[in-house]
């Protein structure tokens, strides 16, 4: 498998207050493509970051509309993966991929 294909399965890390709190429990949150599944994500993350993944939860956020300045605006949905690492391991998101 080529390195380019490994990185296609991870769009970006999600750095929010909630995901920062999850990092204390060895959990990392990534935004992933809609076609991504748990099996492929586990293989790719273990190869890229050299860590052991114990569990993956995937959340599918649907498209929605919101009102911005009096106009209805469509907000694009996305898929995010919460990845639980083996105890004692971590991924440093500040260094980049």
C-alpha positions in Angstrom: 0.0 0.0 0.0 1.4 3.4 -1.0 1.9 6.2 1.6 -0.4 8.5 -0.4 -3.3 6.1 0.1 -2.6 5.8 3.9 -3.0 9.5 4.3 -6.2 9.7 2.3 -8.1 8.1 5.1 -7.4 10.9 7.6 -8.5 14.4 6.6 -7.5 16.3 9.7 -7.3 16.1 13.5 -10.2 17.7 15.3 -8.9 20.0 18.1 -11.7 21.1 20.2 -12.3 21.4 24.0 -14.1 18.1 24.0 -11.4 16.3 22.0 -8.7 17.7 24.2 -10.4 16.3 27.3 -10.6 12.9 25.5 -6.9 12.9 25.0 -6.5 12.3 28.7 -8.2 8.9 28.2 -5.8 8.0 25.3 -8.4 9.0 22.6 -7.7 11.0 19.5 -10.4 12.5 17.2 -9.9 12.7 13.4 -12.1 14.0 10.6 -12.3 11.2 8.0 -13.9 10.7 4.6 -17.4 9.4 4.3 -16.2 6.1 2.7 -13.9 5.3 5.7 -14.6 2.3 7.8 -13.2 1.0 11.1 -11.0 -1.8 9.6 -9.2 0.5 7.1 -8.8 3.3 9.7 -7.2 0.9 12.2 -4.7 -0.4 9.7 -3.8 3.1 8.4 -3.4 4.7 11.8 -1.3 1.8 13.1 1.0 2.1 10.0 1.3 5.9 10.0 1.7 6.7 13.7 3.3 3.3 14.9 0.7 2.9 17.7 -1.7 0.1 18.8 -5.4 0.9 18.3 -7.8 -0.8 20.7 -11.1 0.7 19.6 -12.6 3.0 17.0 -16.0 4.8 17.2 -17.3 6.5 14.1 -19.8 9.3 14.2 -21.6 10.5 11.0 -22.6 14.1 11.2 -25.5 14.8 8.7 -25.9 17.8 6.4 -27.9 20.6 8.1 -29.2 24.1 7.4 -28.7 27.1 9.7 -29.6 30.7 9.5 -26.7 33.1 9.0 -27.5 36.8 8.6 -31.1 36.1 7.8 -30.4 33.6 5.1 -30.6 29.8 5.1 -27.1 28.3 4.6 -26.3 24.6 4.1 -23.6 23.2 6.4 -21.8 20.2 4.9 -21.8 17.1 7.0 -18.8 15.0 7.8 -17.6 11.8 9.5 -15.4 11.7 12.6 -13.6 8.9 14.2 -12.7 8.7 17.9 -9.7 6.4 18.2 -8.7 4.8 21.5 -5.1 3.9 21.8 -3.4 1.3 24.0 -2.6 2.5 27.4 0.6 4.5 27.6 0.7 5.4 23.9 -0.1 8.8 22.4 -0.1 10.7 19.1 1.5 14.2 19.1 -0.8 16.2 16.9 1.3 19.4 17.1 4.1 17.9 14.9 1.9 17.3 11.9 1.7 14.3 9.6 
